[in-house]
């Protein structure tokens, strides 16, 4: 089974390679693809975090929180 973020990473690499090639062909001045690389990259990191690191909230978690908040 392919991990959920994998297709997103492939699209990220292909699109950003295309944008960097446009930047290089048009004179390679100010590196404007950095804005896309950074913003989209942060989104990918958050998506990977959600898929691989975050655990689901269980009924036991809810009960423990409710118990903690009772006076």
N, C-alpha and C positions, 0 to 999 in steps of 0.2 A: 504494500500500500504506500502511495506517495504521501509524504507529510503535507498538510494543508498549505503552508506558506510556499512550498516549492514552485508551483506555477507562477506565483506572484513574483518570486525572485527572478525567474527566467524572463518574465515580461519586463521587470525593472532593468535587468541587464541589457536586453535588446533595445528597449526604448532609449535608455540613457546612452548606450553606445551610438545610436543614431543621432541623438542630440549633440554628443561630443564631436561626432564627425561633421555635423553641420557647423558647429562652432569652429572647428579646425579649417574647414573649407572656406569659410567666410572671413578669414583673417586672423583668427586666434587672438583676439584682443581680450577684453574683459571676460573672465570665465563665468558666463551666466548660467551654464548647466549646473553649476554648484548649487543653485537654489532648488532646482528640481531634484538633484541627487540627495541633498540634505533633507528636504521636506518629505519626499517619498521614502527615503531611507529610514527616517524616524517612524513613519507609518509601518514599514516592514518590521522594524524592531518591536514595536508595540504588538503587532499581529503575532509575531513569533512568541513573544512573551505570553500572550493570551492562550496560544495553542499548547506550548510546551511547559510553561512554568506555573500557571495559575491552576489551582485545584477548585473543583466545584464546591459550592456551599451545600452542606448536608443538613438534614433535619436536626442532627445532634449539634451542629454549629448554631442553628437558630435557637434551639432550646437553651444552649449555654449562654447565648447573648441575652435572651429574655430573662434567664435566671440572674444574670449579672446586673441587669437593670432594675430588678425588683427591689423595693426598699426593705 
